[in-house]
Amino acid sequence: MTQGKILIVEDSPTDMRLATNALQGTGRDIITATDGDEAIAKARKEHPSIVLLDVVLPRKNGFQVCRDLKNSPETKDIPVILITSKTQDSDRFWGMKQGACEYLTKPYANEELLAAVNRHIS
C-alpha cells in the first residue's frame, strides 16, 4: 500500500538521484519530471501528494511552475517544496510568494528533505 505519490522535478540527473535515493523506502511512489512543462502535465495527470520542485529548469522555471500549479483549481491544494541552489533571501521570499510551502537550499541533508516532506503529507 502506497502513501501517495511524490513528484520530483529536477533537470540535473545527479540531484534527481540524490532526491530519489533520500525518499526511497518511504512507502510512497516517486514520479519524476525534468522540465517545467512536464512538471505541470504530470501534476495534473498524477495528482501527487507533494511536489519537490527545482527552481532552475528548462522551459518554465520553478517559480513559474509553482505559480501555475497554485492558480489551477485541480492542483492548487498540492503542497510544493522548492529545492534550489538559489540562496538569496529575495529568492526565498519570491518562492514563498508563488505559493510554495517550503524552500530548501542545496545541498541538503536527506533527513532535512524527509522532514520537510513529512511536515506536509501524512
C-alpha positions in Angstrom: 0.0 0.0 0.0 1.5 3.3 -1.0 1.1 6.5 0.9 0.6 8.8 -2.0 3.0 10.0 -4.7 5.9 12.4 -4.7 6.6 14.3 -7.9 10.3 15.2 -8.1 11.1 17.9 -10.7 14.8 18.2 -11.3 16.8 18.6 -14.5 20.1 17.5 -13.0 20.5 13.7 -13.1 22.8 13.9 -10.0 20.3 15.9 -8.0 17.4 13.8 -9.2 19.2 10.7 -8.0 20.0 12.3 -4.6 16.4 13.2 -4.0 15.1 9.9 -5.2 17.5 7.9 -3.0 16.6 10.1 0.0 12.9 9.2 -0.5 13.1 5.5 -1.3 11.8 3.3 1.4 9.2 5.8 2.5 6.3 3.8 1.0 5.5 6.5 -1.5 5.5 6.2 -5.3 8.1 8.5 -6.8 7.4 10.1 -10.2 9.8 12.5 -11.9 9.8 15.3 -14.4 12.9 17.1 -15.9 11.4 20.4 -17.0 8.6 22.9 -16.1 6.1 21.9 -18.7 6.4 18.2 -17.9 6.1 19.0 -14.2 2.7 20.8 -14.8 1.4 18.0 -17.1 2.4 15.2 -14.6 1.0 17.1 -11.6 -2.4 17.4 -13.4 -2.4 13.8 -14.5 -1.0 12.1 -11.5 -2.3 14.3 -8.6 0.8 13.7 -6.4 0.7 14.2 -2.6 3.5 16.7 -2.9 5.8 18.3 -5.5 9.5 18.7 -4.9 10.5 21.4 -7.4 13.8 22.7 -8.6 13.8 26.4 -9.4 16.3 26.5 -12.3 14.7 24.3 -15.0 14.3 24.2 -18.8 11.1 25.7 -20.4 9.4 27.1 -17.3 11.3 27.8 -14.1 10.2 26.5 -10.7 8.7 29.9 -9.7 6.5 29.8 -12.8 5.6 26.1 -12.3 4.7 26.8 -8.7 2.5 29.8 -9.6 0.8 27.8 -12.3 0.0 24.9 -10.0 -1.3 27.2 -7.3 -3.5 29.1 -9.7 -5.1 25.9 -11.2 -8.2 24.5 -9.4 -7.1 20.9 -9.9 -3.6 21.4 -8.4 -3.9 24.3 -6.0 -4.0 22.1 -2.9 -0.9 20.1 -3.7 2.0 21.3 -1.4 5.1 22.5 -3.3 8.6 22.5 -1.8 11.1 24.5 -3.8 14.5 23.0 -3.7 17.3 25.1 -5.2 20.8 26.4 -5.1 19.4 30.0 -5.1 20.2 31.0 -1.5 19.3 34.8 -1.6 16.6 36.0 0.8 14.9 37.6 -2.2 14.7 34.2 -4.0 13.2 32.6 -0.8 10.7 35.5 -0.5 9.8 35.2 -4.2 9.4 31.4 -3.9 7.1 31.6 -0.9 5.1 34.4 -2.6 4.4 31.9 -5.5 2.7 29.6 -3.1 5.5 27.2 -2.0 5.0 25.7 1.5 8.8 25.4 2.0 12.1 26.5 0.4 15.1 24.1 0.8 18.5 25.0 -0.5 21.0 22.6 -2.0 23.0 20.9 -0.7 20.5 19.5 1.8 20.7 16.5 4.2 18.4 13.5 3.4 16.9 14.0 6.9 16.1 17.6 6.1 14.3 16.6 2.9 12.4 13.8 4.6 11.3 16.0 7.5 10.1 18.7 5.0 8.1 16.1 3.1 6.6 14.6 6.3 5.6 18.0 7.5 3.2 18.4 4.5 1.9 14.9 3.9 1.0 12.4 6.5 
